[in-house]
Amino acid sequence: MKDLFSSRIAKAIVDILLVAGLLLSIFSARRSADSWASFHCIVSMAWYALMLLHIWQHWRLTKALVKWKVMKRNAVTSLTILVFVLMTLSVITFIADISDLSVRIHHIIAHVFWAVIIIHALTKTKRFISLFRRRAI
């Protein structure tokens, strides 16, 4: 099972689905209903599950980010993880109590999160393209 999700093609598929899910989440956020069954919430929960899989696929780097030296060399990835944690906390506030304040906090974090994710994706584009190259035998 580990090999299935760790393969180059699995990583590429997860990355493509993450980009598509991010776009769907962004464009559906303005038309989001006040319900966990809204399109935005469903897409965002599926995206979140894919994000957890993506983090697991890169677990060695994720674990290494606790070291300052590695964190400095991977500043964008470190920032991405930090904002991901903040986004997670903002969603947890919804579970506890949906209020105008929690919605405002979530929207502020979401806008920062979208920008950081886009920067992260752009900085990793070269690595993403390498997933499609044939390896020399």
Rosetta blueprint (number, residue, H / E / L):
1 M L
2 K H
3 D H
4 L H
5 F H
6 S H
7 S L
8 R H
9 I H
10 A H
11 K H
12 A H
13 I H
14 V H
15 D H
16 I H
17 L H
18 L H
19 V H
20 A H
21 G H
22 L H
23 L H
24 L H
25 S H
26 I H
27 F H
28 S H
29 A H
30 R L
31 R L
32 S L
33 A L
34 D L
35 S L
36 W L
37 A L
38 S L
39 F H
40 H H
41 C H
42 I H
43 V H
44 S H
45 M H
46 A H
47 W H
48 Y H
49 A H
50 L H
51 M H
52 L H
53 L H
54 H H
55 I H
56 W H
57 Q H
58 H L
59 W H
60 R H
61 L H
62 T H
63 K H
64 A H
65 L L
66 V L
67 K L
68 W H
69 K H
70 V H
71 M H
72 K H
73 R H
74 N L
75 A H
76 V H
77 T H
78 S H
79 L H
80 T H
81 I H
82 L H
83 V H
84 F H
85 V H
86 L H
87 M H
88 T H
89 L H
90 S H
91 V H
92 I H
93 T H
94 F H
95 I H
96 A H
97 D L
98 I L
99 S L
100 D H
101 L H
102 S H
103 V H
104 R H
105 I H
106 H H
107 H H
108 I H
109 I H
110 A H
111 H H
112 V H
113 F H
114 W H
115 A H
116 V H
117 I H
118 I H
119 I H
120 H H
121 A H
122 L H
123 T H
124 K L
125 T H
126 K H
127 R H
128 F H
129 I H
130 S H
131 L L
132 F L
133 R L
134 R L
135 R L
136 A L
137 I L
